[in-house]
């Protein structure tokens, strides 16, 4: 079960004018996108679609970004590319432990701050 923190944080940031940029994985990413949908959200896709309804909602109300063709099935090696795109959409950010510092590395190469959550 995902805690309420990602949704609450995304909601508060949205009210302050920030747009949420994240992957579209189940769990924390999904909670953040659902909460941010009314105020602004960007989903970066590594490949396939886990949550078709959320994918459609973000396509209608937010922004979907992918370097892959529709229907491409993601592989483990595709996620660093996804993290690079998430980093490229932001001027600052936070990351969970699963990102393994790849987003931090992309930001460091561009001299941008990155906060850990």
Buried (B, 14 or more C-beta within 10 A) or exposed (E): EEEEEBBEBBBEBBEEEBBBBBBBBEBBBBBBBBBBBEBBBBBBBBBBBBBEEBBEBBEEEBBBBBBBEEEBEBEEEBBBBBBBBBBBBBEEBBBBEEBEEBBBBBBEEEEBEBEEE
